[in-house]
Amino acid sequence: MRRIIFIIVIFFCFCFQQLFSSDTLRLPLRITVFNNGTMLPGAGKMGILTLPIHPGFTVGTEFIYKKKNNSEFFQSVVLGYFYHRYAQHGIQLYTEFGYRYNFACRLAFETKLGVGYLHSIPATGIFEQDSNGEYQQANRFGYAQFMLPVFSLGALYRLHNTNISIFFNYQFWLQMPFVKQYVPVLPNTALHLGVVFPINFK
């Protein structure tokens, strides 16, 4: 696990170096709210919306590797949080490599594949029996886990006469290791609704 954490840290360092490699930053800010469900893709209402609602939000940005004609290859960096009732609070930090195709009608489609870190904090008290036979509250600070892989499909629409876009994104990711004894890998799906707009600063 330490090796995986080391590789992810090095990868994020590379991403941040790319983000801050110029004196003037022109970064799109992406903000989403989402519903997270512990199901495989295709489950839930219309195959994308799982119930009950487990809310979350993300804040992120991206930088472009290559732009040619209507195509863009880009890298994202995202910080997120979600709450799953009776299960966990999840703090996410992940990055994705993506491809986007822009149509002339201000519509765009994108797909992304990534990897990330998840800090899982139990949403209910966990108790363990000590050597005296008494129960003590266990780890309150959560557990280091991973998001492997993070795969998503999405569509964006740029508002008329602006650089602001609204979008939705359907995401699938695996949480591991969840519970080693009986659920080592937990599938998750998330439906994101969001907005993206550029910010410039020195």
Disulfide bonds with the S-S distance in Angstrom:
none
